[in-house]
Amino acid sequence: MDVRTFLQQYGFLVWIVILVGSFWLLFIRPQQQRARRHQDLVKSLKSGDDVVTIG
């Protein structure tokens, strides 16, 4: 199978994979990292630690 035949048959699928991968890298992965950092911070708190809130 040459490249032209491959792109004709699977070109749309390749674009979908690229778009989903880009979406994951730009939106989902950073949110997961923020959530992980937040969870680590919450786990590191001990009884008696001072916590400043916005309200």
C-alpha angles and dihedrals in degrees: 000000000000126000095260093054091046093052092046092053102035105019094108091049091051091054092049091052091049092049094047091047091050092048090051093049095046102040117009102041096051090049091051090051092050091049091049092050090048092049091050090051092050091048091051093057116103132196109281096026114138113245121192116205131187100242 
